[in-house]
Amino acid sequence: MKEKLGKWFETQRTENLKFWKILFAAFLAVLVALNFFIHPHHPEYHYDVYPGFWALFALVASVAMVFVMKILIQPFLVGPEEDDVN
C-alpha cells in the first residue's frame, strides 16, 4: 500500500504537474469569481467591500516579499565564497 501511494504521488509530481497547476489556478479563479457574488454582511475593513481585493493584496504582498528576499536578504545569507587553498 505504501509503495503504491508513493508511486502515485511520484507520477502526479512528474507526469501530471501541468494538470495540477491548471486545476489549482482554476480553483483560485473560482474563489475570486465567487467573491463578486458573495459579499460580506458587515465588512470589517473599508476595502472588504471591493471584490477580489484580498486576492490582489496577497499577490502583491507575496511578490514584494520575494523581491525583498532576493535583493536585500540573500546577499547577507550567501556571503562571499571562500577559496580553499590547500
Secondary structure by P-SEA (a helix, b strand, c coil): caaaaaaaaaaaaccaaaaaaaaaaaaaaaaaaaaacccccccccccccccaaaaaaaaaaaaaaaaaaacccccccccbbbbbcc
